[in-house]
């Protein structure tokens, strides 16, 4: 999908208008943690000069920090955005609703420790690939997690879950015996493979 036009919306912001629809809603992301649900916003937050990203029906608006000039950024960003959307197949939704945790025992000490680990360490690491994890429940020494964004349907999701996430959870909550992935990976339409 091509960038049809680039508009200056302020001295620090530019709006990259696309040739097609990328979202059914408009959402502004103020940091890389907020951007977890939007793969394009998560990619843009991979650059330290990013201040905020707004993703709308047919545009991506980027607000930069003061210390970098648009002369350096505009063309590479245009290329990154076009490449991101050209790699997409099927219907695109850049602002999907993250599934809410809806399981049992989310108020237990174990669940709170796991939630904090997910929020502070796991999801920021997954954000570089446009992914995130949601805690569904902690039952009978098992943790039930759902992967989303770029992790849903990704070829590396099993290794990420078993070799990375499970080990980190067992380290902070030794009573956990297993981490179970409850993700429907066949529905992943936006995995990140580069």
N, C-alpha and C positions, 0 to 999 in steps of 0.2 A: 504494500500500500504506500503510495507516494505522499509526501508532504506537498500540498498544493500552494500554501502561502505561509509566510512568517510575518506576524504582526508584532510591533512593539507595544506592549501594554503599560510599561513604565520604564524608567531608566534601568531597572534591574531585572525586568521580566520580558520574556518573549513568548508568544503563543504560536505553536506549530500546528497549523490547520491541515487535517488529513483528508484524503479523497473518499473516505468511507466512515462508517460508524464503528466506534471502538468501545462504547459504553452506553448503558441505558440510564446512567445517573452521572452527576458531577460531584467530584470529591477532591478536597485539598488535603495533601499529606505534608505535615510540618517536619517530619523526621523519618529516618529509615525504619523505625519500628512501626510507625503508622502505615508506612508504604508497603507492608508485607503482603497485603491483598492485591496490589496492582503490580504485575511483573515489570511493566515499563517504568513505573515510578521507582520501584526497588532498584532497577538497573541504574537509573539516573542518580539516585542517592548513593551509588557506589563512588561518586565523584565528590571530593571534599568541599568543593565550592558551591554545592547545591544548598539552597536555603529552604525552598518549598517547591512542590510539584502539584499542579491541579490537572486532573484528568477529566475531560468532559465527553460529550457525545461524539464529537469529531475533532478533538484537539488535545494537545498536551501543552500546558503552560508551565514554563520553568522560570523560577526566580532564583537568581544567583547571588553569591556573596559579592561585596564591594571590591575585593582584591583581585578579581579576574575580569577581563574584557570580553565583550561579545565577539570582537574580531577573532579571537582565538577559539571560541566555543560554538558559534552558530553552525558552521558547516559540519563539524564532527557530530554535533547533536542531531542535525538533520539526518545524517547518515545512520546514526545509531537508531533513531526512531523508525526510519524506513526499513532498516534491516530487521528490527524487532517485529514489525507487523508483516513484512514479507514472509517471515518464517512461520507465521500462524496459518493454520488450516481450519476451516469451518468457521462457525460463529465466534466472534471475539467479544469478551466481556472483561474489561480492564478494572472494573470496580465491583467485583463480586462480593456478596455478603459472606464474611467468614462464618463458618458454622459455630454456633454457640455451644459451649460445654453443657451437656444436659444429662450427665450420668449421676451416679451415686457417690456419696462420700467425698464431695468436693470441698467440704468444710473441715475435713480431718487434717491433723498436723502433717501427715504424709502428702496429701493433695496440695496443701499450701506450699510446702517445700518444693514439690515438683512444679507447681505453677510458677513459682518465683524463678526456678532454674530455666523453665521454658521462656519466660518473659525476658530475663536478663542475659542468658547465654545462648540458648538453642535457637530461638527465633531470630535474633540479630545475625547469627552465623548463616542461617538458611536464607535470610533476606537477600544476600548477594546473588542467589539463584532464583529470586522471586518466590520463594517458598515460605511456609510457616507450618507450625504444628499446634493443634488444639487438644487440650486434655478433656476427655469425655468422662472417665470415671477411674476410681481406684477401688478395686474389690478383690478380696481374698488374696492379698499380696500381689495382685496383677494391676498393671496400669494400661488403660485403653486410650490410645491416641489416634487422631485423624490428621493426615497430612493434607495440605492444600497449596494452592498457587502452583508454582513450578515444580513442587515435590509430588503433586498428584499426577501419577502416570509416568513419572521419571524413571528411567532404567536403573538409576542408582538408589531408588527409594528404599529398597530392602537393606542394602549395605548401610545407608544413612541411619535407618531405624535400629538395626541390630548392632552395628559396630560403633556407632556414635552416640545416639540418643539413649539406648538402653544402658550402656556402660555408665554414662553420666548420671542417669537416674539411680542406678544401683549404688553408685558411689555415695550419693547424698542420702539415700534411703535404703540401707542394706537389707531391710526386710522384704523388699520387692524381689520376686522370683522371676517375673516375666513382664515384658512390655509387648502389648498386642496392638498391631496396626489394624484399625477398623476402617481404613480408607477404601473407597471404591475406586481403585486405580484405573479401571476401564473407562471411567468418566473424565479422566484427565485430558483436557484439551489445550493445555498451555504449558507443557513441560519445557524445561530449559536444558538443552543438550550441548551447549558450547562451553 
